[in-house]
Amino acid sequence: MLKFEYVKICKVLGPVEVESIAFQNGFVYIDWDNFYNKYGNMEIKSGYVSIIGKPNSGKSTLLNAFLGEKLSITTNKPQTTRKRIMGILSEENYQIIFLDTPGILRPDYLLQEKMLDYIYQSVKESDILLFLLDISTDPDGSRTLEDEIVKNTLEKSKKKKILIINKVDLANEDKVNHLYAKLDSLKFFDAIIPISALLNFNVDTVVQLILNYLPVHPKFYPDDRLTDENERFFVSEIIREKIFEHFQEEVPYSTEVVIEEFKEREGRKDFIQAAIIVEKESQKPIIIGKQGNAIKELGQVARASIESFLQRPVFLELRVKVREKWRSDPRSLRTFGYTTDEE
């Protein structure tokens, strides 16, 4: 057996199973015979894959389908995703780190500019781009691919590009074949594949296609890691999802959710206190509702989903606060965590 500093050996080999290693006095001891018998002929692939596309094209639904569980919130309204969500798919010989991103749009205010920054950063850091096109709303692809921001984003990137024709369950076979032939003739994408993320149709095929382009590299994360975000983040996202589902027009887009307190209590329900931030005083009574009925209903459905996600009971307390024009205020956006690694 040879000994190496733990940090150095992990950089070289990535995660290995415990029967091949032993730890003592800050060093890791490798049983090389056992290691090579198990790992010597196995090529590990690992890399980052950005999921990008126009709003409501099914990016978050696809991420959840890849992982086999709900990580990103989904609604039938566009622009639900505001930040980059990492989801990690690990198998014995590969690890794909998916980056779910906000929808590509022309920004009208500072929050949307920040959302666009998340897309640009994800594209820059990824090995592969998955670009989603919603065939149900853009049957010939023109509206999507002729969008100036979409064109610039795709053309500037030299990464491998896989075009995903999504929601084929909402189109007939002739339309799918016509769109496929048109896009294939462009010779712009490295691969094109029709799927239904909602019905999990062809999702496994996309994974196999990704593996064709994924670089040989040790795994970046332990196999049991699903994401880089904490529970507080996902609780706030679940509450925000329920706001999108229960309120109409501008209200969902004007709200932010901040977890002010999160206490794990032994022998009792976890205590979660969340603030729903709105932009105008006139929006506050809409969230609260007559005699508090709206916020009570919101709390009930949010609590059920939070408990399902955390797999334990919680006590959820919701409050409504006003922060004028927070979507265009740099300080508020920093406070709410709308920053990229480059800022």
N, C-alpha and C positions, 0 to 999 in steps of 0.2 A: 504493500500500500504506500501511496505517496501522499504528502500533505500539501495543501495550498490554502492561501487565505480565502475565506468564504466568498468575499465580494468578487475576487478575481475569477474564481472557478465558476461562479454563476454567470458572469459576463461571457465566458467561453462556452459553457455547456447549456445554460438555461436550466429550468426546473428538471430534476431527475427524481425518481422514486426513492423512498427512504432506505430500502434494502440495499441500495448501491452506495450509500454514504453513511458516515458516522461523524459526530461532532465532538471535539475535545479541545478545551483551552483556546477557543476562538478560531480553531482550524477545522476544515472539513477533510475527512479521510475517504478516499474513493476506492472501492473494491473494483478495480479495472476489469477483472475477468467477468464479474457479474454485470458490470456496466456495458461492456462490449457485447456480451451475449444478448442483452436486452435491447440496447440502443445502437449498436455498432452499424447495423445495416438500415437504420430508420432515418429517413430524411425529414427533418422538421421544417415546416413552412410556417411563417408568421408575418403578418403585415396589417396595414391600416386600409380600410375601404370606406370611402365617403359615399353616402346615399344622398343624392342631390336631385332637385327638380322643382317645378313650379308648385305653388301652394295647392294642397289637397290632391296631390298626385299619388298618395299612398305610401309615402316614405316611412312614416312611423309604423304603419301597419306591416310593412315589409320587415322592418327591424324586429318587431315582435314575432313575426312568423319565423325569422331566422333563429331566434333564441328559444322559441317554443313557450314563451310566456310574455305577459304584458309588462313592458318596461317603459315605453314611450306612451304618453297619453294620445288618444285619438278621438276626434269628433267629426261630424259632417260639415263643420265650418272650416274655411281656410285659415291659414296663419295660426294654427293652434300651437305648433312648436316654435319657441322663441330662442332657445339656446341649443347648443350642440349636446346631444345625448350619446354617450358611449355605451355600446353593448358588446360583450366579449363572448365569442363562440369558440370553445376549446374542445378539441378532440385529442386522441393520443398522439397523432402525428401532425397536427396543425392547430393554429390559433388565428382566427380572423377578428380583428378589432373594428367593428362597424361604428361609423359616426353618422348618426341621424342629424340632419340639419334643417333649419327653417326653410320655407319655400322661397324661391328666387322671385323677387319682385322689385319694381322701381320704388325706392323708399320715399315716403311722404313726410316722415318725421324721424327724430334721432334714434328712437328705439328700433325702427326698421333698418336704419343704417347699421346699427350694432348687429342686428340679425344677419345682414348681408356680410358683415365682417366674419361672423362664425363660419359662413359658407366658404369664403375665400381662404380662411386659415385651414379649414378641413381639407380643401382641395390641395393646398400647398403641402400638407403633412401626409397625405395619403399615397399609397402605392397604386391603388386602383380606384376608378370612379364608376359608380353605378348611377346612371342618369335615368330617372323615371319619366315616362311619357304616359299621360292618361288618355287612352284611346276613346273613352266614353265622352270626353269633352273636347277632344282635338283629334278627330278621326283620321285626318291626313297629316298631322304633325306640324303643320305650317305655323300655327299660332305659337307653339312652344319653341320650335327650333329657329324661328325668325325673330324671336325676342332678343333685343340687343344685348342685354346682360347675360342671357343664356349663351349666346354665340360667343361673346368675349370670354366668358368663364371656361367654356369647353375648348375654344381655339388656343387660348394661352397655355393650357395645361398639356404637357407632354406625357402624362400618365396614361396607362391603359384605360380605355373607356368601354364600358359595357352598357348598351342601351336596353332598358327594360320597358317593354310595352305592357303597361299594367292595366288591370280591370278588363281583361279580355272576356270575363264572364258577362260583361255588359255590351258586348259587340258580337256580331255574327262572324263566322269563319272567313267569309269573303272580304270583309273589312279588315280583319287582322292580316290576311295574306296580302292584300293590296298595300297596307301600310308597311308591312315587313319588306316587300319588294322595293317600295319607294325609298325607304331608309337604307336598305342594303346597297342600292345603286349609288348612294352618296359616297361610299367607301371612306367614311369618316370614323365609324366606330369599329373597334376590334371585334366585337361580337354583338349580336342582337338576339333577344329572347323574349317571347310573349309569356306573361304570367298573370295569375290572379293572386295577389298577396292576401286578400281577404279569405279566399277559399283554399289557400296554401297550394295552389296549382303551379307546378314547375319551380317552386322555391328551392327544393333540393338540387335541381338542375343548375340553378344559379350558383349555389355553393360550389358545386363541382367545377363550374366554369371559372369561378374566382380562383380556385386552387390551381388551375392551369397557369395563372399569371402571378400568383402569390410568390414572393421571393423566399428562398431558403434562408431561414433565420431562426435562432432560438426563440422560444416563447417570451413575450414581454411581461406576462402576468401569470400568477398561479392559476391552475386549472379551475379552482373553485370561485374565482373572481368573475362576477357577471358585469360589473360596471365600476366606474371610478367615482360615482356620486354616492352621497350618504342618504340615510333614511329621511332626514329633514327635507332634502331637496325633493324626493319623490312624493312625500306627503303634500308639500306645497303644490306640486304639479297635479296631483289627484284632485285637490280642492279647486284648482284652476280649471281642470277638465270639467268638473261638475258645474262651474259657473258658465262655461261655454254651452253646456247642455241645457241649462235652466233659464238662461236670460238671452234676450234678443238684441238685434241692432248693434249699437256701438258699445253697450255696457260691457260685454265680455272682453272686448279689445282694450278697454280703458282700465281694466283691473289688473292688479298684481297681488300675489299672496306671499306674505312673509310669516315664517314660523317664529314666533316670539319666545315660545317656551316649549320644551320637549323633555319631559321627565319620565324616566322609567321607574316604576314604583313596585317594589317587591310585594307580592301578595295582593296587589291592587291594579286597576287599569292604569296604563300609561296616560299621562296628562299632556295634552297638546293644546296650546293656545296659538291661534293663527289670526293675523290681521289681513283683512281684504282691503287693499288700497284702491280707491277710485280717484278720478281726476276732478270731479265736480260735486258740489254739495247736492245738486239735484239727483245725482246717481245713488247717493247713500240710501234714501228711502226706498228706491227700487230694489236694492239688494236686501234690505231689512223686510220690506213688505208690510202689508196691513196687519197690525197687532203682532208683528214679528214672524208672521207665518212663512214668508219666503226664505228668510235666513234659517229658520228652524228646519224647513224641508231640505234646504241645501246641506245643513249640518248632518242630517240623518243619512242622506245618500252618500255624502263624502265619508262619513265615519264608517259606513259599511264597506266601502271600497278600500279605505285605509286599513281596516282590520283584515280584509282579505289579502292585501299586499304584505302587511307586516306579520300576518299569522298570529296575532294576539289582540286582545280587546283594548280599546282606547277610550278615553273621555276627551271629546273634542269641543273646544270653546272657540267660537268665531266672533270677531269684532269687525266693524267697518270704520275705516279712517279715510280722510280726504287729504290728498297731496296734489295740489293744483298743477296741471300740465306736466305730470311726472314723466310722460313718454318723451318729452322734448327737453328735459332737464338733465344735464350731464351728471350732476351730483347725485340726483335720485337714482339714475341708472347704475352708477357705480355702487351705490348702497345696496341696490337690488341684485348685484352680481353680474350685470351686463358688461363684462370686460373679456377680452381675449388675452391669450398668453403674451401677445406682443405689446400689450399696453402697459 
